Amino acid sequence: MGTGQSRNSNTLVVPQANQALDQLKYEVAQELGIQIPQDGYYGYMATRDTGAIGGHITRRLVQIAEQTLAGQSGFRS
């Protein structure tokens, strides 16, 4: 597998969200002090770093969803 190629077979339910998710990935990595490779190849990154980014992204997405649902139902925490 060459540089910059991905074996990710996940498909987004909303393809237009791809750019927003990419931006979120870079924001989270910056907050954690982790440098994301500019060439898109993650093979040289520590598993701990990529896992930390993924975990924080998931946490943030859950928070966004909870806030959205709370706002739609009229309940405020």
ABEGO torsion letter per residue (X at the ends): XBBGBBABABBBABAAAAAAAAAAAAAAAAAAGBBBBAAGBAAABBAAAAAAAAAAAAAAAAAAAAAAAAAAAGBBX
